[in-house]
Amino acid sequence: MLTATYSIVAMSVEQSSVRTSVNALHQLVHSTFEPEEALSPRQVDYACEAMQRLYDAFGWRKVEQFLIPALRKVTRAADRLLEELDRIKLAAADTMGALFERVRNAGVESPAQVQNFCCEADAFCDALLTRLEREERELFPIARAALSSEAWFAIANQIIVGERDRPAPAVPAPARAAARPAAPPGQAQERVPLPVH
């Protein structure tokens, strides 16, 4: 089962990279935004863009693109878990959407609004981290038991082709943004891509 091992390792490396990106946003929210009385439009835009990019990158992971479709084809054993994982991802999307709508209508101009913003950003990050953990703890073992050597070979082939053909999406680095949360107007904040796979 060399192809299964290769595929699981490739997905685990990607999971670790995504986790690092989510934790960086989580840290930015706690260390830079939470102590503030109000957030500037630039800070809000930066955090919202980081959330959107993380969510988009989350959907392009190997687990989503290759493993889950392969499992759906060969077994019903994972159906309940997959439904729960879908609900977790939907909760992250709903939280992000509600946050975007709220800041579009009202900004983040008071301590109470800052706290609400940080709580919703926390909930978004927590949902993604929960999904990653459950995939690794519950989904990977089901996949190892349910998928045939041929299915693992097909997944490994898709991973190799995908790595060769797909450029890495750039995710703003929240940790770097924390170092310069209030860049002068008209001056762009430094943005460094975090790896997401």
Steps between C-alpha positions, in 0.01 A plus 500: 500500500780739410259721306270522804793604717616758245147643469441518876840664555432756222160580651643519853769746390230713338282476813792623711559794267133601506495467879801734520318759287181479707699527824681807364165673440381389844813649657455827309145534630607444863828689507420798277125548463355396836678770707382779266216743574412505129639351178600701197343418163841372391520257793146377437562459125821312567337257744201443272724438200708254703186313607367484144831374364532240774148377434561483124833320549326260739278384214799430274667261740581145387258362759213694341605450138608135500444306823138586577374438143683163495341401833152600382538265203599188692338503845206627699695454825620858493166664406408614851848636565506677164166666580642621832814630327282682246303660785822619664618659175157656446514644853833664413348642180191628683711663770723665241199622300330646809822675602548647151142626493530656846824689426365614163198655673651629824881487498692411816500830685443418867638257759178294479531476120866400534401223742226377263741507207762304693244245626376434146855478363577255783195290414608492135852385591370247754268343241781454249733358766228261621444381145873438448527307825199279427624426150833381638358312799190345342500532120854380426452167687173434315673574169790267579259215569250566221703597195663239278857513372362612163309788662810610691703482179244724326512748791881504497497561126252788539718651773812481283322650197339767719831597658658536160218696334348719773671815625494548875235753611645795687363552850585824678714439806304624801807470724684755285199730498512511878841663482356790297129523581477872427696571184476864392208576265590433141781264596428131451566263784765239437339171403689176492330183377458222751518150354165322490609170350 
